[in-house]
């Protein structure tokens, strides 16, 4: 059974993740038609700098919502959510160094933590599929391909790094339609970087950020 047919609404997906039933895998293809977000959780000491980083790099970090310190839910995005266990996996960084991957952050999250919700390109994949444009990573049950570019992001405080783009191979005759149907998704993509043409396929890109390079 595909993620699209098994997880139709976000609260069911979040409940499955929290219960440990979903496993550690991408949510690409799940809850089609709903907004998906990347999340970054940090001590409040760094929140102002990171918010500024998002403003300076709005193409790569379109900020959907910033929580109050200690806030567990995602406010208007998902009032019944709990950031401590509603994500399939959490990558834990300390002093800019990746230390571990965990299934939840119940033992890490404190009342001082601030959560940033950033627009995710998974949100527009349903629009591509509905327009007859295949999404390879969904068809193969894999995460979307991502590449680190040579383009530097505008630094803010301790946050800096190279822009990272997600790429989806699309037939060259479908690229203009792909751009058209994803254009309304301004909360998750703001004009893709240049489209790379190769043979009969194109790579349609969406910007992200490598936050702690």
Secondary structure, DSSP 4 states (H G I P E B T S, - for coil): --HHHH--SHHHHHHHHHTT-S-SS--TTSSTTS--EEEEEEEGGGHHHHHHHHHHTTTT--EEEEPPTT--S-GGG-TT--TTTSSS-EEEEETTEEEEEES--TTT--TTEEEEEEE-GGGGHHHHHHTT---HHHHTT-PPEEEEEEEEPPPBTTBB-EEEEEEEEEEGGGHHHHHHHHTT-TTT-SSPSPPEEETTEEEEEEEEE-TB-
